[in-house]
Amino acid sequence: MVDRNTSSSFNRFIGQQPPKDCLDRLPNDILLDCVMSDLDVLDIIRLRQVSKLYYELTHHAALWKRLLQTTTLHLPPVPPTSRYTPPKMTGMEAERMVCRAYSLHQNWERKYPRCIRQWEFEAHHRVLEMTLLPGGRYLIASVSDLQGQKYAIVVYAMDAVGSARAIAKTDTDTKAYDIRAKYVTVKGQKSIAIAYLRRDYHHKSDKRKAHQGLLPNASHYSTYHDIDPDIKFRHECVAISARLPALEALTDLSWDLDPAQFLEEAKKLPPPFESLVQITSGPAHRLMCPDIEEIFDSAYLAVAKYPNDIVFKRLDGGPCGVLTCMPIPAYAQYTHVIKAIRLLPAESSVFIVREVDTPRASPPHCPIYSFEKYSVIPAGPKKITQTYVSDECMLAEDIGQLSHVHIADPNVPPRDDDSILGKLRGSGDEPPLPHPLTIYGRRVNEEGFVLVRFFAQRFVYEYPPTPPSAGASNWRRKPHSPLRRRVTYQYPLTHNDLFEKDSHLNENVRVLLGVIRPLLVYTPWDNITDAPPILDVQPWIDRGMHLPYAIHDGNVVAPILSRRRQAAFANAPWEGQRATALAWDETIGRLVISRADGDGLIVYEFAHAPRHDNDGRRLPLPLKDIPNPDVFNRPNNDVLSIMEDS
């Protein structure tokens, strides 16, 4: 229990006996459990500036773990392991989650959001492409050596003590691109499943010529812009897993270790990577748009094969399934090509966007785009090949010609989530309200972008009760059990919202995907190099998307859409920066840019978060030992002990 005689501890913090009527005379547990329990995040941050006593108490782990479990804010995701539960989380980890959620929301509500902090770290490689796991804990990067001859996938721990650093690496034969990473359970282990594409020369003679310098390196061809090389390529989709326990152990290694010592310690730990899937295809059927989700209680990989095939593969092993999408009946005579795909776990279906090349006179060179859904082919004892017509289809005309089409990740939570977020979601009949299915297209005939949203709809299924057991006499039979009820959310293609936005004629626009907070990156229209200079980065803000989701008429899940606007940031520290790769995490407001003139990664933070120095001490002032155990009142008013802040 708490020692009520705390006058000596107060003297330690404020240097003298507090006045008789001062709030400081209250015991620390009363201040934490009774007074501060009525304060919101901003009040606590303001209270922190009052005195050394409140600086210490407002860093208390119990305070932030309580806020973490009671807040109504949309918390950023964390890895789905028990490490991120209140008994095992540090106070800093809890404070980081709450502060990021609060400050990012406030920042995006400003007329001009601003970059709050900029920092940089060495990648020790040339980063070619990268993606951030939601929540910002890990960054997955496709890298090469500085000479551009060797290629690899590298995992960086972004919130490690001291600074971000590389913790795991696995080699690839050529450049990895179109990286997709997802928290899933693979072979019974919590992991990050990573899927990527790569390509190499199809003929061995061309590979020999490339080694002799007679042909360019196959990895030097652009993977963002369309190319039409005379040389034929072989395409490959690879899926690997990085086990979360191994990554966490590597992250926890001491910051003071030099690279040689780090490698020596890392060799003592289990290897983090495991190869899962390898799908190959010839020159006529290039692979596109890999995606990973948990469907049928297993992690699945889906990858599109030009022009109209989708390959499904269970990451736990087994044969694949191949779905061939039939042409739309009204346009069966025209060429159909898949542009993007996204798995929908709640429906066990795959959503696709296809381009239909119709020779229409007006507007010129303007194809039709179809938005379709197909059922996923489940894994079986042998390979399955099927041809289907779409279950649902919506056509979009006169939206221009789209060079790039992407579907934002709706951030479906992992099926088996042992973190605090899994506990907060609970195991009730009502799943969390899903984000809209959001599609972005870059328009080229009139430079700009196209935004299409499909809103989810709530469906309630009533299952018949369990019948009484047969053979029992009537007076001994148990009464019928109540109806079983199941609630699910699906995306009917009838509930949609389409918007088009033009850009300046002398600028190309690239969308950094987000369901709620996408960014628009502008580069010169005539620069098609792999590191164009950044002219501007702007947020695309729809005020309605920031409001809490609700169920409206017809059980359609949608926010109240209000005035859309393309805002400007209050500051632009990235202006003129030449970037070889960009990554954006809308859940915590973190933008990462890879420098073209070196091996550095620049990180721009749009949300406040607590920080520590290289020794793990809090900034701006290190914390002292608080003379109060890490306790707080639960909703039932019992005072329980939890693990102290590490």
TADA-V710748 format. One record per backbone hydrogen bond with DSSP energy under -1.0 kcal/mol. NH is the residue of the N-H (numbers start at 1). CO is the residue of the C=O. If there is no record, write none. Layout:
# TADA-V710748
NH&CO, NH&CO
This chain:
# TADA-V710748
6&4, 10&6, 11&7, 12&8, 13&9, 14&10, 15&11, 22&19, 25&22, 26&23, 31&27, 32&28, 33&29, 34&30, 35&30, 36&31, 38&35, 39&36, 44&40, 45&41, 46&42, 47&43, 48&44, 49&46, 50&47, 55&51, 56&52, 57&53, 58&54, 59&56, 60&57, 64&60, 65&61, 66&62, 67&63, 68&64, 69&65, 71&67, 75&73, 81&79, 84&81, 88&85, 89&85, 94&90, 95&91, 96&92, 97&93, 98&94, 99&95, 100&96, 101&97, 102&98, 103&99, 104&100, 105&101, 106&102, 107&103, 108&104, 110&107, 116&605, 117&605, 119&603, 121&601, 123&599, 126&144, 128&142, 129&142, 131&140, 133&138, 136&133, 139&156, 140&131, 141&154, 142&129, 143&152, 144&126, 145&150, 148&145, 152&143, 153&170, 154&141, 155&168, 156&139, 157&165, 158&137, 163&161, 165&157, 167&155, 168&155, 170&153, 172&151, 177&197, 180&195, 182&193, 184&191, 186&189, 189&186, 191&184, 192&242, 193&182, 194&240, 195&180, 196&238, 197&177, 198&236, 200&234, 202&232, 207&203, 208&204, 209&205, 210&206, 211&207, 212&208, 214&209, 215&209, 220&217, 234&200, 235&281, 236&198, 237&279, 238&196, 239&277, 240&194, 241&274, 242&192, 243&272, 244&190, 247&243, 248&244, 249&245, 250&246, 251&247, 252&248, 257&254, 262&258, 263&259, 264&260, 265&261, 266&262, 267&263, 269&266, 274&241, 276&239, 277&239, 279&237, 281&235, 285&282, 288&304, 291&302, 293&300, 295&298, 298&295, 300&293, 301&313, 302&291, 303&311, 304&288, 305&309, 306&286, 309&305, 310&323, 311&303, 312&321, 313&301, 315&299, 317&314, 321&312, 322&384, 323&310, 324&386, 325&308, 326&388, 331&328, 332&329, 334&331, 337&355, 338&307, 339&353, 340&353, 342&351, 344&349, 349&344, 350&374, 351&342, 352&372, 353&340, 354&370, 355&337, 356&368, 357&335, 358&356, 360&358, 368&356, 369&396, 370&354, 371&394, 372&352, 373&392, 374&350, 376&348, 384&320, 386&322, 388&324, 391&373, 394&371, 396&369, 403&442, 406&440, 408&438, 418&80, 420&84, 423&419, 424&420, 425&421, 426&422, 437&454, 439&452, 440&406, 441&450, 442&404, 443&448, 444&401, 448&443, 449&501, 450&441, 451&499, 452&439, 453&497, 454&437, 455&495, 457&490, 458&555, 459&488, 461&486, 463&484, 476&473, 477&473, 484&463, 486&461, 488&459, 490&457, 495&492, 496&494, 497&453, 499&451, 501&449, 503&447, 507&504, 508&523, 510&521, 512&519, 519&512, 520&538, 521&510, 522&536, 523&508, 525&506, 527&524, 534&577, 535&522, 536&522, 538&520, 540&518, 541&565, 543&563, 545&542, 546&543, 547&544, 552&556, 555&552, 557&456, 558&550, 565&541, 567&539, 570&113, 575&572, 576&534, 577&574, 579&532, 580&594, 583&592, 585&590, 589&585, 590&585, 591&604, 592&583, 593&602, 594&581, 595&600, 596&578, 601&121, 602&593, 603&119, 604&591, 605&117, 606&589, 613&617, 616&613, 619&611, 628&626, 631&629, 632&640, 634&638, 637&634, 640&632, 642&630
